[in-house]
Amino acid sequence: MTTTTGPITLRGLSDLSGLTDLAAAHAPEADRARRLTPDVLTGLLGAGFARHFVPARHGGAEGTFTDLARAVRTVATGCVSAAWVGLIYATAGRMAAFLPDAGQAELWAEGPDAAVSSALRPSGRATLSGDVWTVTGRWDFLSGVDFADWALLCVAGDDCAGEPADGVRYFAVPRAAWTVEHTWHPTGMRATASDSVHVEQVRVPCSRSFGHSALMSGSDDPDAAACYRAPLQGSGPPLFVAPALGGATRALTAWAGGRAKRDATARLALTRGSAELDIARLLLDRSVAAADEPGMSREAVARVLRDAAVAARLVRDAVDRVVDLSGSAMLSEADPLQRAWRDVRTATAHGALDLDRSSTQYVRDIWGWTHD
């Protein structure tokens, strides 16, 4: 089985064992309530997830993708939803670092632990008058938004006056400006509370808005920290594997104490599954290490997309296999294996982990093939 050696820490103060245990203790309750408990959310912020990619000048860590992936994987062995929300707060903080300086100063005026949720699917519309945008619309799937201080909302170029038709513009909106609509009723990762938000005629100064081109390609400033120089496609997808990998590791570890001790078929499933998780971890580790190196080539990005999608399938298959052998015992929603299976299935369904989509980019950028 994959194990983590040594303390995992985001800001050098303590390891994450306490947070992981706390998240595990509250996981059944969070699953039923469809949201994390306040204690777990406080723990995520205290561990440094929100500040992980925040610029140092605002008190942040300007951390690495490698450290974040390990931390997310660790917390996910206790609760996949908690790990996912921590991941979103971290990566949304990285996105917010692309705001103009004045917008960054406003967002982190009270410190680097401001919780930011983000919408990655463009929606709504925005119009510009002078140096102020007016934003209206509804955005779905904002993980942890109920407890967030800020939200990053994106509008497609053709709905955003002054933006190129194929572009996307992001807007940082404070908590008081949006209404939460409780639309998150999934099979798994229920406690992420990835609900929808609605804003109506909200005025956003240009200092709290940025175009997506620098985020997509990575900063070209040679003095920028490495975490801002990575292209979004080359850094984001492998991180989405980490919560699923942590949840699958816990599931197989727990399952190993039962039927696998006395059943040859179960032992084979456990052996194969543990190997699949180890392979997934190796792919994940290589991918985030590549993202930590400035100057990713198109070929490197294509490999990261491929490896993330393949790793997600390996994780999913490992859990599916033991579930198939678990019989009626896991039909109860209270069964920990069922929750892990639901969470892993939901996490690995993320669009960034689509193997068909990544294969198109892979063969194009590695072998120069074009799609007919």
C-alpha positions in Angstrom: 0.0 0.0 0.0 1.1 3.6 -0.5 2.2 5.3 2.7 3.3 8.7 3.6 6.6 9.0 5.4 7.5 12.0 7.5 5.3 14.9 8.6 3.4 16.7 5.9 3.2 20.4 6.5 2.2 23.5 4.6 3.9 26.2 6.6 6.4 24.4 8.8 4.4 24.6 12.0 3.0 21.1 12.5 2.1 18.0 10.5 -1.4 17.2 9.3 -2.1 14.1 11.4 -4.4 16.0 13.7 -6.4 17.5 10.9 -6.6 14.1 9.1 -7.9 12.4 12.3 -10.4 15.3 12.8 -11.6 15.1 9.3 -12.0 11.3 9.5 -14.0 11.6 12.8 -16.4 14.1 11.2 -16.6 12.5 7.8 -19.9 10.5 8.4 -21.6 13.6 9.8 -20.3 15.8 7.0 -21.5 13.3 4.4 -25.0 13.3 5.9 -25.2 17.1 6.3 -23.6 17.7 2.8 -21.1 20.1 4.2 -18.0 20.1 6.3 -18.2 20.9 10.0 -16.8 24.3 11.2 -14.0 22.5 13.1 -12.7 20.9 10.0 -12.9 24.1 8.0 -11.0 25.9 10.7 -8.4 23.1 10.6 -8.0 23.5 6.8 -7.3 27.2 7.1 -5.1 26.6 10.2 -3.0 24.1 8.2 -2.3 26.7 5.6 -4.2 25.4 2.6 -5.7 28.9 1.7 -2.3 30.6 2.0 -0.3 27.9 0.2 -0.1 29.8 -3.1 -0.6 33.3 -1.8 2.2 35.7 -2.7 4.8 36.2 0.0 4.3 39.9 0.1 0.8 39.2 1.4 2.0 36.7 4.0 1.6 33.6 1.8 3.8 30.6 1.2 4.3 30.7 -2.6 4.3 26.9 -2.1 4.9 24.0 -4.5 2.5 21.7 -6.3 4.4 18.8 -4.8 3.8 19.8 -1.2 0.1 20.6 -1.9 -0.5 17.2 -3.6 1.1 15.3 -0.7 -0.9 17.3 1.8 -4.2 16.8 0.0 -3.5 13.1 -0.4 -2.9 12.9 3.4 -6.0 14.7 4.5 -8.1 12.6 2.0 -7.2 9.5 3.9 -9.4 11.0 6.6 -12.1 12.7 4.4 -12.0 13.2 0.6 -14.4 16.1 0.8 -12.2 18.0 3.3 -9.2 17.4 1.1 -11.0 18.6 -1.9 -12.1 21.9 -0.3 -8.6 22.4 1.0 -7.3 21.9 -2.6 -9.8 24.4 -4.0 -9.0 27.0 -1.4 -5.3 26.6 -2.3 -5.7 26.7 -6.1 -8.2 29.5 -6.1 -5.6 31.5 -4.0 -3.2 30.8 -6.8 -5.6 32.1 -9.4 -6.2 35.3 -7.3 -2.5 36.0 -7.5 -3.1 37.0 -11.1 -5.2 39.9 -10.0 -3.7 43.4 -10.3 -1.7 44.5 -7.2 -4.6 46.6 -5.9 -7.0 43.7 -6.1 -4.6 41.4 -4.4 -4.2 43.9 -1.6 -7.9 44.2 -1.1 -8.5 40.4 -1.2 -5.8 39.7 1.4 -6.2 42.9 3.4 -7.0 40.8 6.5 -4.3 38.2 6.0 -3.3 35.3 3.7 -5.9 32.9 5.0 -8.9 34.4 3.2 -10.9 31.5 1.8 -11.4 31.8 -1.9 -13.8 29.6 -4.0 -13.7 29.6 -7.8 -15.9 28.7 -10.7 -14.1 27.2 -13.7 -17.1 27.1 -16.0 -17.8 30.4 -17.7 -21.3 31.8 -17.1 -23.2 35.0 -16.7 -22.4 38.3 -18.4 -20.3 41.4 -17.6 -20.3 44.9 -19.0 -17.6 47.6 -18.6 -18.2 51.2 -17.8 -15.2 53.3 -17.2 -13.0 51.3 -14.7 -15.9 49.3 -13.3 -17.4 46.0 -14.5 -21.1 45.1 -13.8 -21.5 41.4 -13.4 -24.7 39.3 -13.4 -25.4 35.6 -13.5 -25.3 32.2 -11.8 -22.3 30.0 -11.5 -22.3 26.3 -10.5 -19.9 23.9 -8.7 -18.1 26.3 -6.3 -16.6 24.0 -3.7 -16.6 25.3 -0.2 -18.4 28.5 -1.2 -20.7 28.5 1.8 -17.7 29.3 4.0 -15.6 31.3 1.5 -14.7 35.0 1.9 -14.3 35.6 -1.8 -15.4 33.9 -5.1 -13.7 34.0 -8.4 -16.4 34.0 -11.1 -15.6 33.7 -14.8 -17.4 35.1 -17.8 -16.8 34.0 -21.4 -15.5 36.6 -23.9 -18.7 36.7 -26.0 -20.6 37.6 -22.8 -18.0 40.0 -21.6 -17.9 43.4 -23.3 -14.4 44.3 -24.4 -13.0 40.8 -24.0 -11.9 38.6 -27.0 -14.7 36.3 -28.1 -12.5 33.2 -27.3 -11.3 34.6 -24.0 -12.4 34.4 -20.4 -12.3 37.0 -17.7 -12.3 36.4 -13.9 -13.9 38.6 -11.3 -13.2 38.6 -7.6 -16.5 39.1 -5.7 -16.7 39.4 -1.9 -19.0 37.2 0.1 -21.6 39.9 0.7 -22.2 40.3 -3.0 -23.5 36.8 -3.8 -26.4 34.5 -2.8 -25.8 30.8 -2.4 -28.2 28.3 -4.1 -28.0 24.9 -2.6 -27.8 22.8 -5.8 -25.2 20.2 -4.8 -26.9 16.8 -4.5 -24.2 14.4 -5.8 -23.5 10.7 -5.3 -20.2 11.4 -3.6 -18.0 14.2 -2.2 -21.3 15.5 -0.7 -19.5 17.5 2.0 -17.7 19.7 -0.5 -21.0 21.7 -0.7 -20.1 22.6 -4.3 -23.2 24.8 -4.6 -24.1 27.6 -7.0 -23.9 31.3 -6.5 -26.0 34.1 -8.0 -25.0 37.7 -8.3 -27.1 40.5 -9.7 -25.7 43.8 -11.0 -22.6 43.5 -8.9 -20.0 46.3 -9.5 -16.5 45.0 -9.7 -13.6 47.4 -10.2 -11.0 46.6 -12.8 -8.5 46.0 -10.0 -10.5 42.9 -9.1 -10.6 41.4 -12.5 -8.1 39.7 -14.9 -8.1 37.9 -18.2 -7.4 34.2 -18.3 -4.5 34.2 -20.8 -1.7 34.6 -18.2 -3.3 32.0 -16.0 -3.6 29.5 -18.8 0.0 29.9 -20.0 1.6 30.8 -16.7 3.3 34.1 -15.9 6.2 35.1 -18.2 7.8 37.1 -15.5 11.2 35.5 -14.8 11.2 36.9 -11.3 7.8 35.4 -10.4 7.6 32.4 -8.1 7.6 29.0 -9.8 4.0 28.3 -8.8 2.8 31.2 -11.0 4.8 30.3 -14.0 3.2 26.9 -14.5 0.4 26.7 -17.1 -3.0 25.8 -15.8 -3.3 22.6 -17.8 0.1 21.5 -16.7 -0.5 22.0 -13.0 -4.2 21.6 -12.2 -5.2 18.1 -13.4 -2.8 16.1 -11.3 -3.9 17.9 -8.2 -7.5 16.6 -8.8 -6.2 13.1 -8.6 -4.8 13.6 -5.1 -8.1 13.5 -3.1 -9.2 10.3 -4.9 -5.8 8.7 -4.3 -6.0 9.4 -0.6 -9.5 8.1 -0.3 -8.7 5.0 -2.2 -5.7 4.3 0.0 -7.8 4.5 3.1 -10.5 2.3 1.5 -8.0 -0.5 0.6 -6.2 -0.3 3.9 -9.5 -0.8 5.8 -10.7 -3.5 3.4 -7.4 -5.4 3.8 -8.4 -6.2 7.4 -11.4 -8.3 6.5 -12.0 -10.7 3.7 -8.6 -10.4 2.1 -7.1 -12.3 5.1 -9.0 -15.5 4.2 -10.0 -15.3 0.5 -7.6 -15.8 -2.4 -9.8 -13.8 -4.8 -9.8 -10.9 -2.3 -6.1 -11.1 -1.8 -5.6 -10.9 -5.6 -7.8 -7.8 -5.8 -6.0 -6.2 -2.9 -2.6 -6.9 -4.4 -3.5 -5.6 -7.8 -5.3 -2.6 -6.3 -2.4 -1.6 -4.1 -0.1 -1.8 -7.2 -2.5 0.4 -9.1 -2.5 3.0 -6.3 1.3 2.9 -6.2 1.5 3.5 -10.0 -1.0 6.3 -9.7 1.1 7.9 -6.9 4.2 7.7 -9.1 2.4 9.3 -12.0 1.0 12.0 -9.7 4.4 12.7 -8.1 6.1 13.0 -11.5 3.4 15.3 -12.8 3.5 17.8 -9.9 7.3 17.8 -9.9 7.1 18.8 -13.6 4.7 21.6 -12.7 7.2 22.9 -10.1 9.8 23.4 -12.8 9.4 26.7 -14.7 9.2 26.6 -18.4 6.9 23.6 -19.1 6.9 22.7 -22.8 3.8 21.7 -24.7 5.0 18.2 -24.6 5.4 18.2 -20.9 1.9 19.6 -20.4 0.5 16.9 -22.7 2.2 14.2 -20.6 0.8 15.7 -17.4 -2.7 15.6 -18.8 -2.2 12.0 -19.9 -0.7 10.9 -16.6 -3.4 12.5 -14.5 -6.2 10.9 -16.6 -4.5 7.5 -16.4 -3.8 7.8 -12.7 -7.5 8.7 -12.1 -8.6 5.5 -13.9 -6.2 3.4 -11.9 -7.5 4.8 -8.6 -11.1 4.3 -9.7 -10.5 0.7 -10.9 -8.7 -0.3 -7.7 -11.7 0.8 -5.6 -14.3 -0.6 -8.0 -12.6 -4.0 -7.8 -12.8 -4.3 -4.0 -16.4 -3.0 -4.0 -17.4 -5.7 -6.5 -16.2 -8.3 -3.9 -17.8 -6.7 -0.9 -21.3 -7.9 -1.2 -24.3 -6.5 0.5 -22.3 -5.1 3.4 -21.4 -2.0 1.5 -25.0 -1.2 0.4 -25.5 0.9 3.5 -24.7 4.6 3.1 -23.1 4.4 6.5 -20.5 1.9 5.3 -17.1 3.6 5.1 -16.2 1.6 1.9 -19.3 2.8 0.2 -18.5 6.4 1.1 -15.0 6.0 -0.2 -16.3 4.5 -3.4 -18.8 7.3 -3.9 -16.2 9.9 -3.2 -13.6 8.3 -5.5 -16.1 7.9 -8.3 -17.2 11.6 -8.0 -13.6 12.9 -7.9 -12.4 11.0 -10.8 -15.3 12.1 -13.0 -13.9 15.6 -13.1 -13.6 16.9 -16.6 -9.9 17.6 -16.2 -9.3 13.9 -15.8 -11.1 12.9 -19.0 -8.8 10.4 -20.8 -10.5 10.8 -24.2 -10.0 14.5 -24.1 -6.4 14.3 -22.9 -5.5 11.7 -25.5 -6.5 14.2 -28.3 -4.0 16.7 -27.0 -1.4 14.1 -26.3 -1.2 12.6 -29.8 -1.3 16.1 -31.3 1.6 17.6 -29.1 3.7 14.4 -28.9 3.3 12.9 -32.3 1.9 15.8 -34.3 -1.3 14.0 -35.2 -4.4 16.0 -35.9 -8.0 15.1 -35.1 -10.0 14.2 -38.2 
